[in-house]
Amino acid sequence: MKMRIADIGDEIVSNKGIKGKVEMVKENSVIIEILENLSDREYVNNRTVVSHKNYVII
């Protein structure tokens, strides 16, 4: 079964525990605005890149 790729505006949760809203879709990844960070990582701004292999659409 082929995994569904997120669209702009979808909310996702990454495998690392970052919940975000998709702002841009690229060939191999998405750029998200971080809404909630449940990981132990800190981010300088409120955006990050997540591979299509590493998230689930909610």
Backbone hydrogen bonds in HBPLUS format (Angstrom, degrees):
<---DONOR---> <-ACCEPTOR-->    atom                        ^
c    i                          cat <-CA-CA->   ^        H-A-AA   ^      H-
h    n   atom  resd res      DA  || num        DHA   H-A  angle D-A-AA Bond
n    s   type  num  typ     dist DA aas  dist angle  dist       angle   num
A0010-ASP N   A0007-ASP O   3.05 MM   3  5.64 166.2  2.07 136.2 139.4     1
A0009-GLY N   A0022-VAL O   2.92 MM  13  5.18 167.2  1.93 136.2 140.3     2
A0022-VAL N   A0010-ASP O   2.86 MM  12  5.51 168.6  1.87 166.1 169.1     3
A0058-ILE N   A0011-GLU O   2.87 MM  47  5.69 175.0  1.87 149.6 151.4     4
A0012-ILE N   A0020-GLY O   2.87 MM   8  5.54 159.2  1.91 158.1 165.2     5
A0020-GLY N   A0012-ILE O   2.97 MM   8  5.54 158.6  2.02 150.7 156.0     6
A0013-VAL N   A0056-VAL O   2.96 MM  43  5.48 150.0  2.05 149.2 158.8     7
A0056-VAL N   A0013-VAL O   2.98 MM  43  5.48 148.7  2.08 141.6 150.7     8
A0014-SER N   A0018-ILE O   2.86 MM   4  5.19 162.8  1.89 141.0 145.7     9
A0017-GLY N   A0014-SER O   3.07 MM   3  5.39 167.2  2.09 113.8 116.3    10
A0015-ASN N   A0054-ASN O   2.92 MM  39  5.42 145.0  2.04 141.8 140.9    11
A0038-LEU N   A0017-GLY O   2.89 MM  21  5.00 158.9  1.94 154.4 154.1    12
A0019-LYS N   A0036-GLU O   2.84 MM  17  5.03 164.3  1.86 156.8 160.2    13
A0035-LEU N   A0019-LYS O   2.82 MM  16  5.62 163.1  1.85 142.8 147.5    14
A0036-GLU N   A0019-LYS O   3.14 MM  17  5.03 161.1  2.17 139.0 137.2    15
A0021-LYS N   A0033-GLU O   3.00 MM  12  5.26 150.5  2.09 144.0 148.8    16
A0033-GLU N   A0021-LYS O   2.88 MM  12  5.26 161.1  1.91 148.7 151.1    17
A0023-GLU N   A0031-ILE O   2.80 MM   8  5.71 173.6  1.81 161.1 162.9    18
A0024-MET N   A0031-ILE O   3.30 MM   7  5.12 154.3  2.37 139.2 140.2    19
A0031-ILE N   A0024-MET O   2.88 MM   7  5.12 161.6  1.91 147.5 152.4    20
A0026-LYS N   A0029-SER O   2.77 MM   3  5.17 161.3  1.81 162.8 164.7    21
A0052-HIS N   A0028-ASN O   3.16 MM  24  5.93 160.4  2.20 130.4 130.6    22
A0030-VAL N   A0050-VAL O   2.85 MM  20  5.42 154.2  1.92 147.7 155.1    23
A0050-VAL N   A0030-VAL O   2.89 MM  20  5.42 162.6  1.92 158.8 164.7    24
A0032-ILE N   A0048-THR O   2.90 MM  16  5.62 165.6  1.92 165.9 169.7    25
A0048-THR N   A0032-ILE O   3.10 MM  16  5.62 147.0  2.21 145.3 154.7    26
A0034-ILE N   A0046-ASN O   2.68 MM  12  5.16 161.5  1.72 137.6 144.1    27
A0054-ASN N   A0051-SER O   2.96 MM   3  5.33 159.5  2.00 114.0 120.6    28
